[in-house]
Structures are given as structure tokens and as C-alpha cells.
Amino acid sequence: MNRCNQAIRILKGSDYDKKETRIAEMRFLRAHFYFNLKIIYNQIPYFDESVSDPSAFASISNKEYTSDQLWEKILNDFKAAYEGLPDSQPDVARPCKMTARAYMAKVYLFQGKWQECATATDEVINSGKYQLLPDFRNIFLPEMTTALKFYFQSKPLSTMAPRTTTEIRATVCYLREALIPTMVSFVLPKT
């Protein structure tokens, strides 16, 4: 998180032409890391780019924010990323708008905000770029190991070479049909 915060501070003071996109990427990454920490530890110390002195880290308490306040801080970073990220990225490993939206759905899921979660997942699914894998458990079969790729973003459909159903791309979704929340569900590029 500290590197994300440092990058945000540096970018804010720069005249870099992709400044806003890179700040959105850093906010996405920071939210991603905090999301994982929140899931594992629940109460976590939170600091953003306003804390620049490393000696101040030791004084930041993990009880400074309530659980709800931490979720809101994480959600705010994902919202900022969603607003600042492009629909697609030239580099496969960079997050795009729908990646941030899918993570927003996960935060809503953990907050128990079912309607917001459904709205966010509908937006990802209805974007036309993704579809649910018919049976996401198949992704763990041995014959799938060489095809499994985890990407933050899928290339636009018009630029993709023909793919087989075993060439999997992953994104975060909420499996609504069965009303079963999953940590990660897998999707295929829509054909």
C-alpha cells in the first residue's frame, strides 16, 4: 500500500499525460490489497497517500476505523478507479473499468448490500465482454492448468483471435443464478 500511496503522491504533483489513469490504477491496487487484508484480518490499520512519514505508520491503529468505515474506504478507492480507468487497456495485466466494478460488487457483497451487488454484477455481465463459465469448478481440472490465466482485463472481443472454451480468462463476479456468493468466479470472453 505504501508504494501505491507514494506513486499517487508523485503522480498528483506531475504533469504526466496519463496521470489520471495511473492514479486510478494505483487506487485500484491499493483497494485490492486492503480488500484482501480486510477479508483476512477484519480490523486493519488504514492509511492513504496523506501519510508520508514512515515513522507515522507505527502510530496508526487497527481500531481507528470501524469495519463499516473500512469497507467504505475500500469501496471509495474502487469507485475512483472505476471512474478513472478506461474500458480496456493496451497491457493485459492492467485493470480496466469492469475490473473495478466487479470488485465493487465484491465489497457490496461483504457489506450485505445485495441490490448494489446485483446492479454492479449486472453491469459487468451485461457489458458484453464477459460471460460466466458454465461450471466454474472445471477450472481446477488438471487439463485446464496450462490454459488458466488470471488477467485484470480481457482484450476487446474484436481484437481477439478465435479461442477455445479451455482458454480461460478470469474476473471477479457474483454467481447470481444460484445466489451463491463466491470469492472468485471464472468467466470466458464472450464469443
Phi, psi and omega per residue, in radians:
M1 nan -0.638 -3.118
N2 -1.071 -0.695 3.116
R3 -1.150 -0.664 3.053
C4 -1.067 -0.795 3.136
N5 -1.095 -0.726 3.103
Q6 -1.093 -0.771 3.139
A7 -1.080 -0.728 3.120
I8 -1.076 -0.791 3.116
R9 -1.044 -0.801 -3.129
I10 -1.135 -0.784 -3.118
L11 -1.113 -0.693 -3.140
K12 -1.044 -0.545 -3.132
G13 -1.634 0.152 -3.077
S14 -1.860 3.011 3.041
D15 -2.027 0.480 3.123
Y16 -1.036 2.362 -3.037
D17 -1.191 -0.431 3.108
K18 -1.839 0.474 -3.049
K19 -0.941 -0.898 -3.064
E20 -1.129 -0.694 3.112
T21 -1.143 -0.758 -3.128
R22 -1.176 -0.640 3.061
I23 -1.120 -0.727 3.101
A24 -1.082 -0.690 3.089
E25 -1.111 -0.733 3.136
M26 -1.158 -0.681 3.103
R27 -1.170 -0.638 3.063
F28 -1.071 -0.871 -3.118
L29 -1.091 -0.744 3.123
R30 -1.055 -0.791 3.123
A31 -1.104 -0.700 3.111
H32 -1.041 -0.811 -3.138
F33 -1.158 -0.769 3.105
Y34 -1.135 -0.652 3.098
F35 -0.997 -0.860 -3.129
N36 -1.113 -0.727 3.098
L37 -1.104 -0.712 -3.134
K38 -1.096 -0.721 3.126
I39 -1.119 -0.741 -3.071
I40 -1.328 -0.810 -2.974
Y41 -1.914 -0.203 -3.111
N42 1.186 -1.395 3.140
Q43 -1.543 2.056 -3.072
I44 -2.281 2.655 3.011
P45 -1.268 2.396 -3.113
Y46 -2.141 2.279 3.011
F47 -2.509 2.608 -3.131
D48 -2.078 -2.848 -3.057
E49 -1.164 -0.214 3.127
S50 -1.290 -0.311 3.100
V51 -1.679 1.837 -3.077
S52 -1.912 -0.278 -3.109
D53 -1.555 1.997 -3.129
P54 -0.996 -0.485 3.126
S55 -1.210 -0.316 3.126
A56 -1.353 -0.329 -3.104
F57 -1.033 -0.672 -3.100
A58 -1.143 -0.408 -3.106
S59 -1.622 -0.015 3.130
I60 -1.476 2.085 -3.069
S61 -1.532 2.604 3.039
N62 -1.417 0.018 3.092
K63 -1.925 0.141 -3.125
E64 -1.125 -0.602 -3.126
Y65 -2.109 2.550 3.052
T66 -1.286 2.953 3.115
S67 -1.029 -0.779 3.135
D68 -1.096 -0.699 3.126
Q69 -1.150 -0.666 3.089
L70 -1.113 -0.774 3.109
W71 -1.044 -0.700 -3.141
E72 -1.148 -0.688 3.102
K73 -1.114 -0.749 3.101
I74 -1.114 -0.795 3.134
L75 -1.077 -0.699 3.126
N76 -1.080 -0.662 3.074
D77 -1.161 -0.739 3.107
F78 -1.141 -0.640 3.086
K79 -1.120 -0.757 3.111
A80 -1.110 -0.667 3.096
A81 -1.142 -0.767 3.132
Y82 -1.021 -0.744 -3.125
E83 -1.272 -0.496 -3.049
G84 -1.756 -0.245 -3.107
L85 -1.511 2.612 3.085
P86 -1.343 2.928 3.110
D87 -1.132 -0.548 3.079
S88 -2.557 2.846 -3.096
Q89 -2.151 2.597 3.092
P90 -1.230 -0.487 3.107
D91 -1.763 2.246 -3.035
V92 -1.033 -0.636 -3.038
A93 -1.428 -0.001 3.139
R94 -1.546 2.474 3.134
P95 -1.217 2.620 3.075
C96 -2.085 3.141 -3.086
K97 -0.966 -0.800 -3.092
M98 -1.236 -0.445 3.052
T99 -1.132 -0.797 3.106
A100 -1.111 -0.696 3.136
R101 -1.128 -0.684 3.115
A102 -1.130 -0.696 3.079
Y103 -1.175 -0.610 3.064
M104 -1.041 -0.704 3.103
A105 -1.062 -0.708 3.120
K106 -1.129 -0.702 3.106
V107 -1.106 -0.805 3.102
Y108 -1.015 -0.666 3.120
L109 -1.058 -0.823 3.141
F110 -1.217 -0.423 3.092
Q111 -1.455 -0.179 -3.086
G112 1.336 0.397 3.107
K113 -1.659 1.413 -2.961
W114 -1.125 -0.754 -3.103
Q115 -1.154 -0.739 3.099
E116 -1.104 -0.669 3.099
C117 -1.106 -0.806 3.136
A118 -1.086 -0.729 3.131
T119 -1.097 -0.781 -3.133
A120 -1.145 -0.770 -3.136
T121 -1.182 -0.642 3.071
D122 -1.038 -0.712 3.139
E123 -1.085 -0.740 3.126
V124 -1.137 -0.858 -3.099
I125 -1.144 -0.731 -3.099
N126 -1.393 -0.025 3.106
S127 -1.148 -0.295 -3.138
G128 1.438 -0.009 -3.130
K129 -1.674 -0.308 -3.029
Y130 -2.355 2.701 2.982
Q131 -2.496 2.681 -3.132
L132 -1.252 2.495 3.016
L133 -1.177 2.316 -3.071
P134 -0.922 -0.720 3.078
D135 -2.427 1.719 -3.014
F136 -1.097 -0.315 3.114
R137 -1.155 -0.437 -3.134
N138 -1.110 -0.358 -3.104
I139 -1.081 -0.389 -3.086
F140 -1.647 0.056 3.101
L141 -1.229 2.579 -3.094
P142 -0.978 -0.657 -3.118
E143 -1.198 -0.187 -3.141
M144 -1.621 -0.169 -2.990
T145 -1.087 -0.620 -3.122
T146 -1.372 -0.358 -3.119
A147 -1.616 -0.266 -3.062
L148 -1.220 2.158 3.105
K149 -2.376 2.307 3.085
F150 -1.807 1.993 -3.140
Y151 -2.102 2.551 3.005
F152 -1.293 -0.395 -3.022
Q153 -2.604 2.502 3.096
S154 -1.773 2.511 3.106
K155 -1.126 2.647 3.088
P156 -0.986 2.500 -3.067
L157 -0.985 -0.625 -3.085
S158 -1.188 -0.333 -3.108
T159 -1.784 0.025 -3.080
M160 -1.570 2.453 2.998
A161 -1.250 2.782 3.101
P162 -0.947 2.423 -3.085
R163 -2.126 2.690 3.008
T164 -1.640 2.916 -3.120
T165 -1.221 -0.231 3.117
T166 -1.522 -0.165 3.076
E167 -1.508 1.703 -2.951
I168 -1.734 2.443 2.937
R169 -2.050 2.582 -3.079
A170 -2.033 2.572 2.963
T171 -2.619 2.984 -3.088
V172 -1.618 2.245 3.134
C173 -2.483 2.974 3.055
Y174 -1.976 2.154 -3.069
L175 -1.399 1.538 -2.992
R176 -1.308 -0.585 -3.037
E177 -0.953 -0.722 -3.135
A178 -1.718 0.008 -3.086
L179 0.950 0.620 3.113
I180 -1.895 1.977 3.087
P181 -1.245 2.294 3.093
T182 -2.095 2.615 3.114
M183 -1.159 -0.770 3.075
V184 -2.521 2.246 3.000
S185 -2.077 2.636 -2.936
F186 -1.775 2.559 -3.099
V187 -2.294 2.733 3.062
L188 -1.886 2.617 2.969
P189 -1.061 2.395 -3.094
K190 -1.238 2.338 -3.121
T191 -1.838 nan nan
